[in-house]
Amino acid sequence: MDRSELKHEASKSLHLLPPQRNVSPSMINFADLIDNTMSANDKQGFGTKAVHAGVTPDPTTGAIMTPIFQTSTYVQASPGEHKGYEYARTQNPTRDALQESLAALEGGKYGVCFASGLAAMDAVIKMFKAGDEFLCGHDLYGGSYRLLVKVYEPLGIKSRYIDMTDLELVKKSIRPETKLIWLETPTNPTLQITDIKAVCDIAREYNIPVCVDNTFASPYLQNPLSLGATLVHHSITKYIAGHSDVVMGGIVTSDDAIAEKLKFIQNASGGVPGPQDCFLVLRGIKTLHIRMDRSCENAMQLADYLSKHPKVGKVMYPGLKTHPQHTLATSQMKNYGGMISFDLKDDSIASANKVLSGTKLFSLAESLGGVESLIGHPASMTHAAIPREQRLQSGLTDSLIRLSVGIESIEDLIADMEEALSGV
């Protein structure tokens, strides 16, 4: 349903409001609200977008929250005569609202949501064919690596892994069969920072699209499209949803042709999120900027504490001036994020396990980005699919511990870490 159809439906729906209700004009002028929301997003601050983008009052009831359209199909007046919706795999009003919100947060034209972050990545890969090659960072998320190497390499889509912080290496590594550059920045879990604009400038010389996995930063801290990226990937499960109760992924782009391909793949492959999950993410987005501010504040203090601890080896956090890409992170991110990785001076799995089992507030679990703090061991958990030799080359040591710093009181988080480290 395009904008004119949406406004027409909203205007018709005004007559469905009960006449006896005391409804002010500002509450029922839904057609104008829809038009204004769609046209004003690019002029609004992030907090305003987080609360309002993609969301308009329900034209039938005036409900301020987007309803959960829990339906598999839609009634048609006659074949092909309907209100813009035919089947829920193809379209759902709750999902449409979320996709518009996601696009607005990233400053893009189109948002396309999928049932998981890997399903979103899978849709991007499906735009390519056997013989094509992806150029990726050497410390890619383990699940992304597994999808590329174990699923798509046997089908003929190859991938190579290099140090994306070395721009000369990036340029030298591009070959005729290179059809996509896939970036993570900050990377998972070593928190390296890649110069998005510089890589995009190189890729543009060869007419190669760049997709940036922006999961760790979230749209609040970093907007790759504004730096030249073609696509932005999110595991929405993480910071965007923010409450450890949803699994979802999404892609944002401003390229019309790519958006059409992704929408076709979304419908044809069917890996779509349900309306209940879309509703939960819409609710989570409203506090994204507030949650991220607190997580960043906590992470900065915790990283400073860890960097001074006698049992801690290397601390990986872009906010520390000792981080090799601190200046770059400052230039392309609003803040430094809620993720910290560190290893121990006693670089052994046994020592790491003592810390992992010694926390009380930091829960040992996979995933990240929720309001609660989590602790994990990438070598045996999220990145177990990557061969040991390869992960050691990228700095992912046996004792490396990854923290997702939540929004609890920082004094309690530091005390919890102090207690756990005392057992090493």
GIDA-V378522 format. One record per backbone hydrogen bond with DSSP energy under -1.0 kcal/mol. NH is the residue of the N-H (numbers start at 1). CO is the residue of the C=O. If there is no record, write none. Layout:
BEGIN
nh,co
NH,CO
NH,CO
END
This chain:
BEGIN
nh,co
6,2
7,3
8,4
9,5
10,6
11,7
12,8
13,9
15,12
16,13
17,14
21,18
23,21
27,24
28,24
29,25
30,28
33,29
34,30
35,31
36,32
37,33
38,34
39,35
40,36
43,40
44,41
49,45
50,46
51,47
52,48
53,49
55,52
58,63
62,58
70,68
71,69
74,86
77,81
81,78
88,72
91,87
96,92
97,93
98,94
99,95
100,96
101,97
102,98
103,99
104,100
105,101
106,102
108,103
110,253
112,251
114,249
115,271
120,116
121,117
122,118
123,119
124,120
125,121
126,122
127,124
128,125
131,156
132,129
133,177
134,158
135,180
136,160
138,162
145,141
146,142
147,143
148,144
149,145
150,146
152,147
153,148
156,153
157,152
158,132
160,134
162,136
164,162
166,163
170,166
171,167
172,168
173,169
178,175
179,133
180,133
181,209
182,135
183,211
185,213
187,192
191,187
196,194
199,195
200,196
201,197
202,198
203,199
204,200
205,201
208,203
211,181
212,231
213,183
214,233
218,214
222,218
226,223
227,224
228,225
229,224
230,210
231,210
232,252
233,212
234,250
236,234
237,248
238,235
241,236
242,238
249,114
250,234
251,112
252,232
253,110
259,255
260,256
261,257
262,258
263,259
264,260
265,261
266,262
267,263
268,264
269,265
270,266
272,270
278,274
279,275
280,276
281,277
282,278
283,279
284,280
285,281
287,284
288,285
291,287
292,288
293,289
294,290
295,291
296,292
297,293
298,294
299,295
300,296
301,297
302,298
303,299
304,300
305,301
306,302
307,303
308,305
309,306
312,309
313,343
316,341
320,317
323,320
326,323
329,325
330,326
331,327
332,328
333,329
334,221
340,403
341,316
342,401
343,314
345,311
347,345
348,346
352,348
353,349
354,350
355,351
356,352
357,353
358,355
363,373
365,375
374,404
375,363
376,402
380,377
381,377
383,378
384,381
386,383
391,387
392,388
393,389
394,390
395,392
396,391
397,395
401,342
402,376
403,340
404,374
405,338
407,371
413,409
414,410
415,411
416,412
417,413
418,414
419,415
420,416
421,417
422,418
423,420
424,421
END
